[in-house]
Amino acid sequence: MEGFVNTFLEVRGLGKRFGGLEAVSGLEFNVNRGEILGLIGPNGAGKSTVFCMLAGSLIPTEGTIVFRGKNITKLPSHGRAARGISRVFQGNILFRNLTATKNVQIGLHLRTGIGLFGFVFGTPAARRKEELLRDRAREILRLCGFTDEMMNSIANSLPHGQQRLLSLAIALANQPELLLLDEPVTGMNAEEVCSMLAIIRMLREKAGVTCIIIDHNMKAIMELCDRIITLSNGKKIAEGTPEEIASNPAVIEAYLGKDENAA
């Protein structure tokens, strides 16, 4: 694909079985550095299972996942986070009684190198580091459209759309190279959706973040993604540009069903 120079993520023969149920089978695709890839399909198509395997919360039954040339198929989620893969979950996983800034600071602690003793007893080094983390947290929140008032608000008091943006900010605290976005615009109004899409584009353009996105908002997927993969019954049935996917007969049939009256 013009504009992308190297394969960033490779998925080969990926499959997952739960007992006798084959949730995903023989899935293969590449993701290029700097690309925004959409993963769509009707309910039960296997999208969430694929995301869990990419994130490391599920280990594949078969197949391989290669990230930046390294096989990460059996690497747990914390190991993938350390390698630059972050996930924004469908539900808002927040410290609900802490401020937005504090939520992002906690995310930043993964990279601090300060021990528990320093935080508990407030050593000078820990206090200086904490100030730097607070400043960095606020930078990330500004990137996600937060005002000073919003940054100081308790997470649980924020509207749903702002909680989704806070979830994104927490994921960005890990400085990801690959961002897995699980229904990022679910429950948002039209204005909030536009803001989220603009931020995702900005992350790609200014920070080079590669994204894979699942969402039921097809308008958002079609506007945002460079390329889309469609799943049905755990298998890939189509791959192409948004325009190609929108007119693909197999995709239309998967979503709408087969017209029994068609010739």
Residue, then its C-alpha position, 0 to 999 in steps of 0.5 A: m500500500e503506497g505510503f507505508v514502507n514495512t510490515f509492522l505486524e504479521v498474523r499467520g494462520l491464527g486460530k482459537r478453539f474453545g472446546g469444540l467451538e472454533a472461534v477463529s480459523g486460519l486468519e492471515f493479515n499484515v499491518n503496515r507501520g503507520e496504518i489504521l486498520g479496521l476489523i469488522g464483522p457481524n456479531g459473533a464473527g470473532k473480532s473480540t477473540v482476535f483482539c484478545m489474541l493480539a493483546g495477549s489476554l488469549i493465547p492462540t490455539e494455532g498460528t503465529i503473531v509477529f510484531r516488529g520481527k519478533n514472535i510474540t504469539k505466547l507473550p502475555s499482555h504485560g510483555r506486549a505492553a513493554r514492547g509497545i502494544s496498548r489496548v483501549f478496552q470496550g469498557n472504561i477501565l478507570f480508577r473512578n474516584l481519582t482525577a483524570t490526571k492521576n489516572v494517567q499518572i498511574g499509567l505512566h508509573l510503568r515506565t518510572g523505575i521508582g520502587l515502592f519504597g520511594f512512593v510510600f515514604g516520599t523520597p526526594a527522587a520520588r517526589r521529583k519524578e512524581e512532578l514530572l509524571r504529573d506534567r507528562a500526564r497533563e500533556i497527554l490529556r491535552l493531546c486528547g482534548f482535555t481542559d484544565e478543569m477536566m484534568n482535575s475532575i474525578a473520573n467517575s464524574l466525567p461524561h461517557g465521551q470524556q471517559r472514553l478519551l481518558s481511557l485513550a490517554i491512559a493507553l497513550a501513557n505506555q507510549p505505544e507503537l501499536l494501539l488496539l482500539d476496541e469500540p472507541v466511539t461506542g456510546m458517543n454522540a456525533e460531536e464526540v465521535c468526530s473528536m475521537l477520530a480526529i485524535i486518532r488521525m493526529l496520533r498517526e500523523k504526529a506520533g506515527v502510532t499504528c492502529i487497529i480498530i473494532d467498532h460497530n459505527m460503520k460510518a466512523i470505520m469507513e471514514l477513519c481506516d486506510r484498509i478494512i478486514t471483514l470476518s464472518n464465522g471466525k474467518k476472513i471473507a474480505e480485505g480492502t479499502p473502505e470503498e472496496i469493502a462497502s461494495n463487496p458482495a460477501v460483506i453485504e451478505a454477511y451483514l444482511g443475509k443472502d437474498e433467497n430470491a436472487a437469481 
